Amino acid sequence: MKAIVCEQYGPPSDLVYKEVESPQPKKKEVVVEIKACSVNFPDTLIIQGLYQFKPPLPFTPGSDIAGVIKSVGEGVKHLKVGQEVFGFVATGGFAEEVAAPASGIFPKPPTMDFPTAASFMMAYGTSYHALKDRAKLKEGETLVVLGASGGVGLAAVELGKLMGAKVIAAASTDEKLALCKEYGADETINYSTEDLKKRIKELTGGKGADVVYDPVGGKYSEAALRATAWEGRFLVIGFAAGDIPKIPLNLALLKGCDIVGVFFGSFAMRTPKANVQNTMELMQMFAKGQLKPHIHGIYPLADTQKALEEMMNRNVRGKIIIST
């Protein structure tokens, strides 16, 4: 089978498109013939050796997959050969096939095409876990989403509205913010041209944000934390800006607020039953037409390097897909 292989840490141009051995399922695993895999920002970090964990070289990046069950390992009861599925793997998604733990693979709804299914798990799984489990977002609260036009950000905007929050979307261009408005944002902030802290305060009547969703990091994190309300929750999602900020901890004391880490991949693997419950709830929302992933573009597997470069250059709104 064909796969994208990271043989040494570096930029997307260092990745190799090559023939590799097809996987075989171990106990409680399935092999999925991949039809689509979405690109997520962590993919750009893991190939550079900059992510929270470093898989041993060589490896194939990619985690958000959709496809068809090719074979089933011992002990797998809920999935069968030929079934259309989607799910999450630690690595291996940018390939024609992948072996995956069966606990992270779910039947694909008939109304969901493969690109949409591949856009779902990481973005909506991360955002729902963050808002529901970590922030415990309540109806009527104010949610500020940084990097709001990206995959996880746009999902947070959608879910925040469904959960009854007032949603303020923050992004770097007016074009990106227009998309956020289409997905339900009540207010917007262009943090390239506006003072983030000042605008959050203005849009919340001086109170500040009850919840801040931050997949960006860099210089925006402290400004947003300073605009967090008393007993607010600041969600640490990731660092798309490239810099991990150093936060003055006296801000947490003065505001009585929580700085909360969100690591969806670890949550899904450590507590699979809770992840299954969240996924089922998200599937119900999708079935009702309440969730609609935005597909920015679709690239063939051989052009994965170009797709990753688009992500690194922050040109992507919503999700970008690798198709096999």
C-alpha positions in Angstrom: 0.0 0.0 0.0 1.0 3.7 -0.4 1.7 5.9 2.6 3.2 9.2 3.6 6.2 8.4 5.8 8.1 10.7 8.2 11.7 9.3 8.1 13.3 12.3 9.9 11.8 15.2 11.7 11.4 18.3 9.6 9.1 20.3 7.3 6.4 18.7 5.1 8.8 18.7 2.2 10.9 16.0 4.0 8.0 13.6 4.0 8.2 10.6 1.7 5.4 9.1 -0.4 6.2 5.4 -0.7 5.1 1.8 -0.8 4.9 0.2 2.7 3.7 -3.1 4.0 0.0 -3.4 4.7 -1.0 -3.7 8.4 -2.5 -6.7 10.0 -5.0 -6.4 12.9 -3.9 -7.3 16.4 -6.3 -8.3 19.2 -9.1 -5.7 19.6 -7.9 -3.9 16.4 -9.4 -3.4 12.9 -7.7 -2.6 9.7 -9.4 0.3 7.9 -9.1 0.9 4.1 -8.9 4.7 4.3 -11.0 6.8 2.0 -10.3 10.2 3.6 -8.2 11.6 6.4 -8.3 15.2 7.6 -5.3 17.4 8.4 -5.1 18.8 11.9 -2.6 21.3 13.2 -0.9 18.7 15.5 0.1 16.9 12.3 2.3 19.8 11.4 4.0 19.6 14.8 4.4 15.8 15.1 6.4 15.7 11.8 8.8 18.3 13.2 9.2 16.5 16.6 7.4 19.4 18.3 4.3 17.6 19.6 3.5 16.4 23.1 4.6 12.9 22.1 7.1 11.7 19.6 6.4 8.4 17.8 9.5 6.4 16.9 10.8 7.0 13.4 9.8 6.1 10.8 6.1 6.7 11.1 3.0 7.8 9.1 1.2 10.9 10.5 -2.5 11.5 10.3 -5.2 10.7 12.9 -8.7 11.6 11.7 -9.8 8.8 9.4 -12.9 7.6 7.5 -13.1 4.4 5.4 -14.2 0.8 5.2 -13.3 -2.1 7.5 -10.9 -4.4 5.6 -10.2 -7.0 8.4 -11.1 -7.5 12.1 -8.9 -8.7 14.9 -9.7 -11.1 17.7 -12.2 -9.8 20.3 -13.8 -7.2 18.1 -17.6 -7.7 18.1 -19.2 -4.3 17.1 -17.5 -3.9 13.7 -17.5 -6.1 10.6 -15.7 -6.4 7.3 -17.1 -4.0 4.7 -18.6 -1.6 7.2 -18.2 2.1 6.6 -16.6 3.8 9.6 -14.8 6.8 10.9 -12.6 7.4 14.0 -9.3 8.4 15.6 -5.8 6.9 15.5 -2.7 8.1 17.1 -0.7 7.9 13.8 -1.0 6.2 10.4 -3.9 8.1 8.8 -2.1 9.5 5.7 -2.0 6.1 4.1 -4.2 3.7 2.1 -4.8 1.5 5.2 -4.3 1.7 8.9 -4.6 -0.7 11.9 -6.6 1.0 14.6 -7.9 0.2 18.1 -11.5 -0.9 17.6 -12.6 1.3 20.6 -11.8 4.4 18.6 -13.6 3.4 15.4 -17.4 4.1 14.9 -20.0 3.2 12.3 -20.4 6.0 9.8 -23.9 7.4 9.4 -25.2 6.7 5.8 -25.9 10.4 5.4 -22.3 11.4 6.1 -19.8 11.2 3.2 -16.2 10.2 3.8 -14.7 13.7 3.7 -17.2 14.9 6.2 -16.7 11.9 8.4 -12.9 12.4 8.4 -13.5 16.0 9.4 -15.5 15.1 12.5 -13.8 13.2 15.2 -10.8 15.4 16.1 -12.5 18.8 15.6 -15.9 18.1 17.2 -14.5 15.5 19.7 -11.9 18.0 21.0 -14.3 20.9 21.2 -17.2 18.9 22.8 -14.8 17.4 25.4 -13.4 20.9 26.1 -16.8 22.7 26.4 -18.8 19.9 28.0 -16.3 18.0 30.2 -13.6 20.5 31.0 -15.3 23.9 31.0 -18.8 22.6 31.9 -20.2 25.4 29.7 -23.6 26.6 30.9 -26.5 28.1 28.9 -26.3 31.9 29.0 -22.6 32.1 29.6 -20.2 33.9 27.2 -17.7 31.8 25.2 -14.7 33.4 23.5 -13.1 31.3 20.8 -9.6 32.2 19.5 -8.5 30.9 16.1 -12.3 30.5 15.5 -12.1 29.8 11.8 -9.9 26.7 12.1 -11.1 23.2 12.4 -11.4 22.9 16.2 -12.3 26.6 16.5 -15.2 26.5 14.1 -16.5 23.3 15.8 -16.3 25.2 19.2 -18.4 28.1 17.7 -21.1 25.7 16.5 -21.2 23.7 19.7 -21.1 26.7 21.9 -24.2 28.1 20.2 -25.9 24.7 20.5 -25.1 24.6 24.2 -26.8 28.0 24.7 -23.8 30.3 25.0 -23.2 33.8 23.6 -20.2 33.1 21.3 -17.6 35.7 20.5 -15.3 34.5 17.6 -11.8 35.9 17.3 -9.6 35.4 14.2 -7.0 37.2 12.2 -8.9 38.3 9.1 -12.4 39.6 8.3 -12.8 36.8 5.7 -12.3 34.2 8.5 -14.7 36.0 10.8 -17.4 36.1 8.1 -17.3 32.3 8.1 -17.6 32.3 11.9 -20.7 34.4 11.6 -22.2 31.8 9.2 -21.5 29.2 11.9 -23.4 31.1 14.6 -21.0 33.6 16.2 -22.8 36.4 17.9 -19.9 38.8 17.8 -16.4 38.9 16.2 -13.0 40.3 17.0 -10.2 40.7 14.4 -7.2 40.4 16.7 -4.9 41.6 13.9 -6.5 45.0 14.0 -8.3 45.2 17.4 -7.2 45.0 21.0 -8.3 41.5 22.1 -8.6 42.2 25.8 -10.3 45.5 25.4 -12.8 44.2 22.9 -13.7 41.1 25.0 -14.4 43.4 27.9 -16.5 45.7 25.7 -18.5 42.9 24.3 -19.2 41.4 27.7 -20.2 44.7 29.4 -17.0 44.8 31.4 -17.6 41.3 33.0 -15.2 39.3 30.8 -15.6 35.9 29.2 -16.9 33.0 31.2 -15.0 30.5 29.0 -12.0 31.1 26.7 -11.2 28.4 24.1 -7.6 28.9 23.1 -6.0 26.7 20.3 -3.7 29.5 19.3 -1.4 30.4 22.2 1.4 32.9 21.6 0.7 36.6 22.4 -3.1 36.2 22.5 -3.3 33.8 25.5 -2.4 36.3 28.2 -4.6 39.0 26.7 -7.6 36.7 26.6 -6.9 35.4 30.2 -6.8 39.0 31.4 -10.3 39.4 29.9 -11.6 36.3 31.7 -14.5 36.8 34.2 -14.4 35.9 37.9 -14.4 32.1 38.2 -14.0 31.9 34.4 -12.4 28.9 32.7 -9.5 29.3 30.3 -9.2 26.2 28.0 -5.7 25.3 26.8 -6.3 23.5 23.5 -3.0 24.1 21.5 -0.4 26.5 20.2 -1.1 27.2 16.5 0.8 30.5 16.8 4.0 28.5 17.4 4.8 29.9 20.8 3.9 28.3 24.2 3.0 31.4 26.4 4.4 31.8 29.9 1.4 32.9 31.9 1.7 35.0 35.1 -0.1 32.7 37.6 -1.2 35.7 39.8 -3.9 36.2 37.1 -5.5 32.9 38.1 -5.4 34.0 41.7 -6.8 37.4 41.1 -9.7 36.2 38.9 -10.4 33.0 40.9 -10.4 31.3 37.4 -9.3 27.9 36.2 -6.6 27.3 33.6 -7.7 23.9 32.2 -5.8 21.6 29.9 -7.6 19.8 27.1 -5.9 16.8 25.4 -8.5 15.0 23.4 -6.3 12.2 22.2 -5.3 11.2 25.7 -8.9 11.5 26.9 -10.1 9.3 24.1 -7.5 6.6 24.8 -7.7 6.8 28.7 -11.5 6.9 29.0 -12.9 5.2 25.8 -16.4 4.8 27.3 -16.7 8.6 27.9 -15.5 9.3 24.4 -18.0 6.8 23.0 -20.8 8.7 24.9 -19.6 12.0 23.6 -19.4 10.7 20.1 -22.9 9.3 20.2 -24.2 12.7 21.4 -22.3 14.4 18.5 -23.8 11.9 16.0 -27.3 12.8 17.3 -26.6 16.5 16.6 -25.3 15.7 13.2 -28.4 13.6 12.4 -30.6 16.6 13.3 -28.6 18.8 10.9 -27.1 20.9 13.8 -23.4 20.2 12.8 -21.8 20.7 9.4 -18.0 20.5 9.1 -16.6 23.1 6.7 -14.4 21.5 4.0 -11.7 24.0 2.8 -10.2 21.6 0.2 -9.4 18.0 -0.8 -5.9 16.8 -1.8 -4.8 13.4 -3.1 -2.6 11.3 -0.8 0.5 12.1 -3.0 0.0 15.8 -2.3 -0.2 15.5 1.5 2.9 17.7 1.8 1.1 20.6 0.1 -1.9 20.2 2.3 0.3 20.4 5.4 2.0 23.5 4.1 -1.4 25.1 3.6 -2.1 24.4 7.3 1.3 25.7 8.5 0.7 28.9 6.4 -2.7 29.4 8.2 -4.5 29.5 4.9 -7.1 26.9 5.9 -10.6 27.7 7.1 -12.4 24.7 8.6 -10.9 21.4 7.5 -8.6 20.2 4.7 -8.9 16.6 3.6 -6.5 14.0 2.2 -8.3 11.6 -0.1 -7.1 8.1 -1.2 
